[in-house]
Amino acid sequence: MDLQRLQPLPRLPARGGGDRCVQRHTHAFPGGAAGQQLAHTRGARAEQLPEFFPPIEPLDGRWTSFGPMSITLLNLHPTPADLQRLVRDGMQRSPRQLPAWMLYDAEGSRLFEEICRQPEYTLTQREIMLLEQNAAAIAAATGPGLVVEFGIGNARKVDPLLTALGSSVFAALDISLSALENALTGLANLHPGIALVGICCDHTQLKQLPHHPALEGQPCIGFFPGSSLGNFTPEEAVQFLANARQLLAGGPLLLGLDQPRDPALLEAAYDDAAGVSAAFAHNLLTRINRDLNGDANPEHFRYQARWQAHDQRIEMALVSTRDQTVHLAGDAWFFRDGEAWITEYSVKYSPTAAAELAERAGWRIERRWHDPEDHLSMHLLQPAD
């Protein structure tokens, strides 16, 4: 297998919007433009955020394949995050909330993988099973094309689609160059005959694929599994879907969405008995203490996950267990006993709510596949006009 690092491409034209992020794979921050692990700001340094600044050996930027397996990485230079500004902005909100992508440092990513193995958190395995069982029907409905995944996820999810479609090229969009490398390297072992292209970008804002020989000459099929759209606010979700519609240029989008159900089941899924979800949330404090010279004591916050019926979402938060002052990057923030510090939201969409959301972004739902309990759906979206 040949892993090629390419000279960074010129940036696409700047887009309006603020800070965003992504859900239990990747999660969103209300009040900005949605985007995984990214903000359009300045000030972060490589030594502070090594997961965002992997080393790059410059190559000539040409498409080259030296064997049966080929991975190409295209760097569109997404703007690094200014953690201090984002934390200050989040701490001034009511309730206080940080961008959910901050949960995903190296330890947070490890803990998330552990969450996916907990018996209460069934989303990942249900979605994999759903895709494996319906890949042929999905391929028949979409027809052949270039699969474009928004946010690199579990290779086991896209694997059955690539097999059913007989794809020759797969493109993955993600903010993290190292995540693209790791995921595509694993996928190459499953599909040695497919050209794999990783595009380092803010996949929630991208409206056009970069010009590249491997990405031209065939229709696009979008793929956004994992119910990651649930980490966005409804307004952010509409904007993302509209951007994806433009990028796919008339092609369909396969969208995975978790659905409302028994609140006890949902709360257990996000607050497992083994305490992994709690450790995942508490690790956020460890991360910001490290990156912003903070003194937030994880032992002084308890984790909770609550279903909010009015907004059809799970709210995940760290709740202060006392009156206390937390210092971050030189700023002091007072927490009352019982005050919640939101780590993320996860919105659940019924089929009706999903159709209404899609319509607002210029899509229509053509087909829906779901698990036997109807807890999770894969929606096939087609442009409405």
C-alpha positions in Angstrom: 0.0 0.0 0.0 1.3 3.5 -0.9 0.3 6.3 1.5 0.9 9.6 -0.3 1.2 12.9 1.5 0.3 15.7 -0.9 1.4 19.3 -1.0 -1.5 21.3 0.6 -4.0 22.5 -2.0 -5.0 26.2 -2.2 -7.9 26.9 0.3 -11.4 27.0 -1.1 -13.0 30.5 -0.9 -13.7 31.4 2.7 -17.3 30.8 3.8 -19.3 32.7 6.4 -20.1 31.2 9.7 -18.7 30.8 13.1 -17.6 27.8 15.3 -19.0 24.4 14.9 -18.4 20.9 15.8 -19.9 17.4 15.8 -21.8 13.9 17.8 -20.8 10.8 19.5 -18.7 10.4 16.6 -18.3 13.7 16.2 -20.9 16.5 18.1 -22.1 20.2 17.7 -21.9 23.5 19.4 -25.1 25.6 19.2 -24.7 29.1 18.0 -22.2 28.9 15.2 -21.6 27.0 12.0 -21.5 23.2 12.5 -18.1 21.6 12.0 -16.1 18.8 13.6 -13.1 19.8 15.7 -12.8 23.2 14.1 -13.3 26.9 14.5 -12.5 29.8 12.1 -10.1 31.5 14.5 -6.5 32.0 15.1 -4.0 31.5 17.9 -3.7 27.7 18.4 -0.2 26.3 18.2 0.9 22.8 17.1 2.4 22.0 20.5 -1.0 22.8 22.1 -3.1 20.7 19.7 -1.0 18.0 18.3 -4.0 16.0 17.1 -4.9 18.9 14.7 -1.4 19.5 13.4 0.2 16.2 12.2 3.6 16.6 10.5 3.4 17.0 6.8 6.1 15.9 4.4 5.6 18.0 1.2 5.2 16.1 -2.0 4.5 17.3 -5.5 0.7 17.1 -5.2 0.2 14.8 -8.2 -2.1 11.8 -8.3 0.1 8.7 -8.4 -0.6 5.0 -7.8 2.2 2.6 -7.2 0.3 -0.6 -6.6 -3.0 -2.3 -6.0 -3.8 -0.1 -3.0 -3.6 3.7 -3.0 -4.3 6.4 -0.4 -4.1 10.0 -1.3 -4.4 12.9 1.2 -5.5 16.3 0.1 -5.1 19.1 2.7 -7.4 22.1 2.3 -5.9 23.8 5.3 -8.9 24.1 7.7 -8.3 26.9 10.1 -7.1 25.7 13.5 -9.1 26.4 16.7 -8.5 29.1 19.2 -9.3 27.2 22.4 -9.1 30.1 24.7 -11.6 32.2 22.8 -14.0 29.2 22.3 -13.9 28.4 26.0 -14.4 32.0 27.0 -17.4 32.2 24.6 -18.8 29.0 25.9 -18.4 30.0 29.5 -20.4 33.1 28.9 -23.4 31.2 27.6 -26.4 30.2 29.7 -26.2 27.3 30.4 -22.4 27.1 30.0 -21.3 24.9 27.1 -18.1 24.0 25.3 -17.8 22.7 21.7 -18.4 19.0 21.9 -15.4 18.3 19.6 -13.2 19.2 22.6 -14.2 15.8 24.1 -12.1 14.2 21.4 -8.4 14.4 22.4 -6.5 11.1 22.2 -7.9 9.9 25.5 -11.4 11.1 24.7 -11.3 9.2 21.4 -10.1 6.1 23.2 -13.0 6.4 25.7 -15.5 7.0 22.9 -14.5 3.7 21.2 -15.0 2.1 24.6 -18.5 3.7 24.8 -19.4 2.1 21.5 -18.7 -1.3 23.1 -21.0 -0.8 26.1 -24.2 -2.9 26.1 -26.4 0.2 26.6 -25.0 2.1 23.6 -26.5 0.1 20.7 -26.3 2.8 17.9 -23.0 1.6 16.4 -23.8 -2.1 16.1 -27.4 -1.5 15.0 -26.2 0.8 12.2 -23.6 -1.6 11.1 -26.1 -4.4 11.0 -28.6 -2.3 9.2 -26.1 -1.3 6.5 -24.9 -4.9 6.1 -28.4 -6.2 5.6 -29.6 -3.5 3.2 -26.4 -2.6 1.3 -27.7 -4.2 -1.9 -31.0 -2.4 -1.8 -29.3 0.9 -1.0 -26.9 0.4 -4.0 -29.8 -0.4 -6.2 -31.6 2.8 -5.1 -28.6 5.1 -5.5 -27.0 3.5 -8.6 -23.2 3.6 -8.9 -21.1 6.5 -8.0 -18.3 8.0 -5.9 -19.1 7.6 -2.2 -18.3 10.7 -0.2 -18.3 10.3 3.6 -18.8 13.4 5.7 -16.5 12.9 8.7 -14.4 9.8 8.7 -16.1 7.1 10.8 -16.1 3.4 11.4 -14.8 1.7 8.4 -17.2 -1.2 9.0 -20.1 1.1 8.2 -19.0 2.2 4.7 -17.5 -1.2 3.9 -20.8 -3.0 2.9 -21.7 0.0 0.7 -18.5 0.0 -1.2 -18.8 -3.7 -1.7 -22.4 -3.5 -2.9 -21.7 -0.5 -5.2 -18.5 -2.0 -6.7 -16.9 1.4 -6.1 -13.5 2.2 -7.6 -13.0 5.4 -5.6 -14.0 6.5 -2.1 -13.6 10.0 -0.6 -13.6 10.8 3.1 -13.9 14.4 4.4 -12.6 15.1 7.9 -11.0 17.9 9.9 -8.2 15.7 11.2 -5.4 14.6 8.9 -4.2 11.9 11.3 -7.8 10.5 11.6 -8.0 10.3 7.8 -4.7 8.4 7.6 -5.6 5.9 10.3 -9.1 5.2 9.0 -8.1 5.0 5.3 -5.2 2.7 6.1 -7.6 0.3 7.8 -10.1 0.6 5.0 -7.4 -0.2 2.4 -6.9 -3.6 4.0 -10.6 -4.3 3.3 -10.7 -2.8 -0.2 -7.3 -3.1 -1.8 -8.6 -2.4 -5.2 -10.3 1.0 -4.4 -8.5 4.3 -4.7 -9.0 6.1 -1.3 -8.9 9.9 -1.1 -8.8 11.7 2.2 -9.7 15.4 2.1 -8.7 17.4 5.2 -11.3 20.1 5.5 -14.2 21.4 7.6 -16.7 18.9 6.1 -19.7 20.8 7.5 -18.8 23.9 5.5 -17.4 22.5 2.2 -19.6 23.1 -0.8 -17.4 21.8 -3.6 -14.9 18.9 -3.9 -11.4 19.9 -4.8 -10.5 19.4 -8.5 -8.6 16.1 -8.7 -8.6 13.3 -11.3 -9.8 10.6 -8.9 -12.9 12.7 -8.0 -14.1 13.5 -11.4 -16.3 11.8 -14.0 -18.8 10.0 -11.8 -21.8 11.1 -9.7 -21.5 11.5 -6.0 -23.3 9.6 -3.2 -23.1 11.2 0.2 -22.8 9.2 3.4 -23.3 10.6 6.8 -23.9 7.9 9.4 -23.7 7.7 13.2 -26.6 10.1 13.9 -23.9 12.8 13.9 -26.5 15.3 12.6 -28.0 15.1 16.1 -25.1 17.0 17.6 -26.1 20.1 15.5 -28.9 22.5 16.4 -31.8 22.3 13.9 -30.5 25.5 12.2 -27.0 24.1 11.9 -28.4 20.8 10.6 -30.3 22.6 7.9 -27.2 24.5 6.9 -25.1 21.4 6.8 -27.6 19.6 4.6 -27.9 22.5 2.3 -24.1 22.6 1.9 -24.0 18.8 1.3 -26.7 19.2 -1.4 -24.5 21.7 -3.2 -21.3 19.6 -2.8 -23.0 16.4 -4.1 -24.2 18.3 -7.2 -27.5 16.4 -7.7 -26.4 13.2 -6.0 -28.2 11.5 -3.1 -27.3 11.5 0.6 -27.5 8.5 2.8 -28.2 9.8 6.3 -28.2 7.8 9.5 -30.4 9.2 12.3 -31.2 7.9 15.8 -34.9 8.2 16.8 -36.8 9.1 19.9 -37.8 6.1 22.1 -38.1 5.2 25.8 -36.3 7.9 27.7 -34.9 5.4 30.1 -33.2 3.6 27.2 -31.8 6.8 25.9 -30.5 8.0 29.2 -28.8 4.6 29.8 -27.2 4.7 26.4 -25.5 8.0 27.3 -24.8 7.1 31.0 -23.7 3.5 30.9 -23.4 1.4 34.1 -19.7 1.0 33.7 -19.1 4.7 33.9 -17.4 5.1 30.5 -19.6 8.0 29.4 -18.9 9.7 32.7 -15.2 9.3 32.2 -15.5 10.6 28.7 -17.1 13.8 30.0 -14.7 14.2 32.9 -11.8 13.9 30.5 -12.9 17.1 28.9 -11.9 18.9 32.2 -8.5 17.1 32.1 -8.0 18.3 28.5 -8.9 21.9 29.0 -6.8 22.0 32.2 -3.9 20.8 30.2 -4.4 23.0 27.2 -5.5 26.2 29.1 -3.6 25.9 32.3 -6.8 25.3 34.2 -7.7 24.0 37.6 -11.2 22.4 37.1 -11.4 19.5 39.5 -13.2 16.5 37.9 -14.1 15.2 41.4 -16.2 18.4 41.9 -18.5 17.7 39.0 -20.9 14.8 38.5 -22.0 13.6 35.1 -25.6 13.4 34.1 -27.5 12.5 30.9 -31.1 13.7 30.7 -33.8 13.3 28.1 -35.4 16.7 27.2 -38.7 15.9 25.7 -39.5 19.4 24.5 -36.4 19.5 22.3 -36.3 15.7 21.6 -32.7 15.5 22.7 -30.4 14.1 25.3 -28.5 16.7 27.3 -25.1 15.6 28.6 -23.6 17.8 31.3 -21.1 18.0 34.2 -23.0 19.3 37.2 -21.1 21.2 39.9 -21.4 19.5 43.3 -20.6 22.7 45.3 -20.1 26.4 44.9 -16.7 26.7 43.3 -14.5 28.9 41.1 -12.7 27.4 38.1 -9.7 29.1 36.5 -9.0 28.6 32.7 -6.4 30.6 30.8 -6.3 33.3 33.4 -10.1 33.7 33.6 -12.1 32.9 36.7 -15.6 31.3 36.4 -17.9 30.8 39.4 -20.2 27.7 39.4 -23.1 27.4 41.8 -23.8 24.1 43.5 -26.0 22.2 41.0 -25.1 24.3 38.0 -24.8 22.4 34.7 -21.9 22.6 32.4 -23.1 21.2 29.0 -20.7 18.9 27.2 -23.0 18.0 24.3 -26.5 17.5 23.0 -27.8 14.6 20.9 -31.1 15.4 19.0 -33.2 12.5 18.0 -35.3 12.7 14.8 -38.6 10.8 14.2 -39.2 9.9 10.5 -41.6 12.8 10.3 -39.2 15.3 11.9 -36.4 14.0 9.6 -38.6 14.6 6.5 -39.4 18.2 7.7 -35.7 18.9 8.3 -34.7 17.6 4.9 -37.4 19.6 3.2 -36.0 22.8 4.8 -32.6 22.1 3.2 -33.9 21.3 -0.2 -34.1 17.5 0.1 -36.8 14.9 0.0 -36.6 11.5 1.6 -37.0 8.8 -1.1 -36.5 5.7 1.0 -36.0 4.7 4.6 -34.5 1.6 6.1 -34.7 0.9 9.8 -33.8 -1.7 12.4 -36.4 -4.2 13.7 -37.3 -2.0 16.7 -37.4 1.1 14.6 -34.9 2.9 16.8 -32.6 3.9 14.0 -33.1 4.8 10.4 -31.0 5.2 7.3 -32.7 7.8 5.1 -32.0 8.1 1.4 -32.3 11.8 0.5 -32.7 13.1 -3.0 -32.6 16.8 -4.2 -36.1 18.1 -4.1 -35.8 19.8 -7.5 
